[in-house]
């Protein structure tokens, strides 16, 4: 039942209080703030509107970019970035002017966090195996590089260049991207990504493969959102696991909690990697 309680989204804009999750509430704040700010929604805020992953989000401010070299700043709930902005780097999403799917991951990458940068760039480069009519077209690496080059040498550009070099077009989730960066930092041999197998009449894919060792990131939603979806997905996964095991493969799994606490992930992976000769004991 509506309690009549209101929450403030932006100056002069309110909504009825409800059971919004953090992402949905932040999205509402973005749309509300855009009603009074003349800039283009950008950075973390644009990533939300484009469904580009932004790891460990802040969500304290709505970000806008204005096409000038100076004159940005912050006020409560708003962060304005002064940067060059080309006409073809601005699109409309839900009636709001937003940086494009080419420009947004570059702005995210220039935030200075390499893992966040790679996850965002991986997401827009991703070439799905089974695209639908609503699947966004993958962004070519060359377009991302050109966008970064136009911004010139400025704070965060070195991180963005590194992220472009490390990005791939086959990462199916931000969790896979994050996992890959942690493994790189630890010196784990580079795995084969989204390895394809034809076993016992089944077409199977593995997130990471090192010889007979398979690594799987289990993210939210991987097994569906309803009880029936989860039941069917878990049954299929059990069969998949049995097929791999029958052919001599070992599977090691991890999830979001293991990425947030990377020491936990190392404890989970290290014994297996050592046993397979991928890390020194």
N, C-alpha and C positions, 0 to 999 in steps of 0.2 A: 504494500500500500504506500502511496506517495505521502511522505511525512511533511512535505512542504519546505523542507530544508534546501537551501541553495548553496552552490559552491561557485567561487569566482574563477573564471577561466582566463579572462583578460580584463583590461580596464573597461568597465561598463558592460561586460558580457558575463552572464551567469547561466548556470544550468541546474536542473533539479539533481540533488544528490542521489547517487545510485551505486550499485555494486560494480563500478568500473574497475577493470584491472589497470595496472600502472601504464601500460602502453596505450590502451584505449583513452584513458584520461589525458595523457600527454598529447595524443592526436587531436583531441577536442581543443586543447589549449593552443595548439598550432593553428588550427582553423580559426579560432577566435582572435588570436593575436594578429593574424594576417588581415583582419578587417580594418585595422587602424594603422598598420605599419606599411610604408611604401616600398620596402625592400622585397627581395626575392627570398622565399624560404630556402634555407640551405643547411649544410652540414648535418648534424644529428637529426634535425627536424625534417629535412628533405629525405633523409634515409628512411624515416618512419613512413612518410607518404608514398615512397616508392617500394616499401617492403624490402629495403636493403638492410641486412643485419648490421647492427651497431652494438658491439660487445660492451658489456658493463656500462650502460648508458647513465648519464647524469640526470637528464629530464628536468633540470631546474630552470632552464631558460629556453625560449624559442629563438632559434638562430635565423638571421637574415643576412643576405649579402647585398651591398650597394655597389654600383659600378663607379668606383672612384678609389684613389690611392690613400686618402685620409678621411677622417671624419666618422669613424666607427665609434663604438663604445657600448657600455652596458647601462641598463636601468633595470629595476626589479622585473624579472621575468622575461627580459629581452636582451639579446646579444647581437649587435650589428657588426658585421665584418666588412671593411672597405677593401675590395679587390676587383681587378679587371673582370668583367663579365660580358661575354659575347651574346648577341641575340640568339644564336643557335644553341646556347647553353641554358636557355630558359624555356620551360614547358608549362602546361597547365594541368594540374591534378585537382579534381574536385572543386574546380572554379578558383583555384589558388595558383599564383605564379610560383614555380618551384624550379630549382636547378635541375638539369636533366640527369638521366641515368649515366651519362658520360661524365658530367662535371661533379655530381654528388660524391662518388667514391674517391675522387681526387681530393676534394675538400676534407672528407673524412680521413683520408690517408695522411694529409698534412696536419692532422691533430697531434701527431708525434708518437702515436702508439702503433708499433709495427704489427702486432697481432690483429688489432682492430682494422688496420689498413689493409692487410692481406685478406681478411674475411670479407670486407666490403668489395674489394676488387674481384676476388674469386666469384662473389655472388653475381655481379653484373656480367662477368665473362662466361658464366656457366652455360654449357651447351647440353640441354637435357636429352636423355635417350628417347623420351616419349613426350614431346611438346604438345600442348593443346593450343586452341585458337587464342586463348588469353595469355599464353606464355610470352613474356617480353623477349624481344630479339636480343641475342647475346651481343655485348658491346665488344668490338674488336680491340685487341691490345694496342694497335696503332692509334686508334682514336683516343684512348686514355693517355697514351704517351704524348700525343699532340696537345691535348688539353693541359697537361702538366707543363709542357714546354712553353705554352703561351703565358703561363703564370710566372715564368722566370724563376730566378733563384731568390727564394724567400723562406721564412721560417717553416720548417716541415717538409721542404721539397726533397731533401736527401732521404728522409724516411719514405716518402711517396715513391721515389725512384727505386729504392730497395724493394718496396712492396710490389711494384710492377714486375720487377725481375723475378720475385719469388712466387707470383700468382700463377694459377692454373685455370683451365676452363672445364675441369671435371670434378670440382669439389661440390658435393651435394648439400652441404650445410656449413654454417659458421663453426659448428663443433669440429667438423673434419679439418677446416682451415686452422683453427686454434690448435688442434692436436698436432698437425703437421709442423707448425712453428715451434711447439714445445720439443718435438722430436729433433728438429734441426738444432735447437739450442743445446740439446743433450749430446749431440754427436751420433744419433742413431742413423745407421745407413738409410739412404733414401729408399722408401718403399715404392712399389708399383701401385698407382692409384686407380680405383675402380677397375680392378683386374677382372677380366671376363673368363668364365669357365663354362665348358660344356661337359657335364658329368651325368651319366645315367639318364640321358634324355632331358636334363634340366639345364636351362640357361641361368647361370648364377653370377653375381657380381660381389666383389669384396672391396670394402673401403680402402684397406691397406693390405699389401701382400709382400712378404719377404720369403721367398722360397715356399716352404711348407707351413709357414706361420701366417695366419690371417688376423688382422686387427680390425675391429668393428666399433665404430662410435654409435652408441644408442641414444639418440636425441629425443626430445619431447615430440610426441606425435608420430613417432616411427611405427608404433603398433596400433595406430588409430585413436579415435576419440570416444567411441562408444564401446559398450561391453562386447557386442557382437563383432565389431571390427578388431578389437584387441584379441578376442578368442581366436578368430580366424588367422590373424597375423602371427600370433604366438604358435599356433599349430604349424603354420607354414615355416616359421623360423626353426621350429624343432626338427622338421623334416630336412630343411636346408643344412642344419648343423650335422645331422646324421649322414647326409651325403658327403659333406666335406670330410668328416671323420673317417668314413669308409674308404676314402682315397688318401688317407694319411696326413690330412691337414689338422693343425691345431688352431683353435680360435681363442683369442683373448679380447675381452670386451671392456668398455668403459663408458662413462656418461658425463653429464655436465658437472656434477659434484667433483669429479676427478680432475676436471680442467681448472675449476676455480681454486682448488687446492692441489697445485701441481706436484707437491710432495707425495700426496696420496696416489696420484697417477704413476709417479716413478716407482713407488712401492709395489704397485700392481703390475707394471710392465717389466721392470728390471729383471726379475728372476726368469721370466719367459724369454726375454731377449738374450740373456746370458746363455740359457740352455740351448738356444738356436744359434749361438755363436755370433750374435749381432752386436753384443756389447762385451767388453772384457769383464771378467769376474771381479 
